[in-house]
Amino acid sequence: MSSTVEIHRFDETEGRSDLFFDNALGFVRTNFPRVGPNSGWVDPEKRGPIEATEFVVGMMMLPPGGEAASHRHHTTEVFMVLGDAPLTVYWGDSSEHEVELGKWDVISIPADVWRGVRNDGQTDAFILGVAGGADGGGVEFHPEIVALAAGAQAGSA
C-alpha cells in the first residue's frame, strides 16, 4: 500500500467518450476515470491518474438521452448524482427495476446485478461511481447489448 498522498485536479482531466464498446452503439456518455482503471482497463491511456488499491472512482457526464448500457461488475458499485439534472438508474435481469435519483442521492448496487443509468432530462447530468476492488470488479455487458454489438458488427462487414 502506498504511503504517498496523490492529488489530481479535475481541470487536468480529459473526458473520454470511447472507453466502452456500447459507445459505438449509440450509448452516449463521457467518462472521467479518476482513481484506478475505470472498470478493469489495462491500457494506461484509459486509467485514472491515481492508482487504485481497494476501489476505483470515476465520473460520467451523460448528455440528454445519454446512457450507460446494462452491465455488471463483480463488486458492489455505488453511484451519487452530482448535479441538478436527475438520472434514472435501472437494474435487474431485464432492467425491471428503476428509480430516479436527484442531486446528492446515492444508490448501492450489489455485485453481479445488471445495472445501467440514463439521462431522461433536458440538461447534462453528472454522476460519481465507486466500485470495489483495484480493478473495479471488471465489466461485463448484458447479453442483449453484446448481441446488439454483434449485429452491428455483422451489418458493417
N, C-alpha and C positions, 0 to 999 in steps of 0.2 A: 504494500500500500504506500502510495506517495505521501510524503510529508510536505510537499511543495504546494503553496497556495497558487492557484491558477485563475487568471482574470481574462475574460474576453468581452470586448464591448460589442453591443448589438450593431452599432453603425459600421463595424468592420466585417459584418456578416453578409454574404451574398446568398440570397434565396435560390433554391433550385426547384424547377418545375418538371424535372425529368428523372427523379430518383426511382420511381416505381413504374412497372410496366403498365399499370392501369392508366397512367397519364396519357399514353398513346391511344387509349380507348375513349378519350373524352372526359375522363375523371380529372377535373382541373383543380389544382391547388399548388401552392408554393411551400416547400419545406425549408425550414431553417434548423439544421442539426446544430445542437448546442453542446451537449455532453455525450460523447460516445458515438457509436456507429449508426444511429438512426435506423434501427431495426435490422441489424445484422450485416450491414455493408462492410466489406473488407477493403474496398477501394478507398485510399486515403483522401481522394477528392470528394468523397461523399460522406465523410465523417465530420463530427463536430470538432471544434478547435480544442476542446478539453477532453482528455482521455477518460473513459468510464472504467469503474471497477465494480460497482454494486448496482448501478442503474443507468439508464440513458434518459436524456431530456431533449426534446425537440419542440419546435413551434411550427404551426401551419397557418398560412393565410389562405382562406377559401373565398374566392370572389362569389358574387351572387350566382347561385346554381352550381357552385363548385362542390366537389365531393371526394372523399377518400373511400374507395370501394370496400366492400365487405372483405375483411381479412381477420386473421387471428395471430396472436403471439403465444408462446409457451410460458409466459409470465403474466402477472397482473399488469394492466395498463390503466393509468389514471389520466383523465382529461379535465382541464379547467378552462372555461371560456374567459378570455382576457379583455374583450371589447364589448361594445354596446349591442352589436348585432347578435341575435340569438342563433344557436346552432341546434340541429337535430341529430341526436346520436341514436343509432338503431343497433339491435343485437339479436342474436338467436340464429338457429339453423336456417331459417327462411326470413331473417330480418323481421320477425313477427312482433318484436317489441321496439318501441321508440319513445323518446322523451325530448322535449325542447328544453334546452338549457340557456339561461341568461348569464349576464356578466357575473363573474366570480363563482358561478355554480361549478360543482365538481361531481364527476361520476367515476367510479372504480369498476372496471370490468375484469372478471376473473380470467385466469389463464385458459387458453384453448376455447374461449367463447368467440364466435364470429361477431365482428363489430364493424361499423362504419360511421362516418359523420358527413353531414351535408349542410350547406348554407341555403336555406329556403328564403332568406331575407333579400333586401334590396341594396345592401352595402357589404363591403368586405368584412369578413369575420376572422377573428384570431383565436387560436386555441393552443394551449400548452399541453404537451403529452409527456408523461413519465412512465417508463416501463422498467420492470425489474431485470436484473442481470446485466453483466458487462456487454452483452450483445443485444439487449432489449428483447430477448426471447425469440429472436428471429422473426420472420414474417412469412405467412402463408396466405395466399389469396383464396377466396371462396371458390369452389369448383365451377360455379356459374361464371365467375369473372375469368377464370382460366379458360373455360370453353369459349367465351366471347373473344378472348385474345387469340385463341387457336383459329377461330373462324375468321377473324380479321386478318390474321397472317395468311391463311389459305386463300382468302379473297384477293390479297395483294400479290400472290405468287403468279 
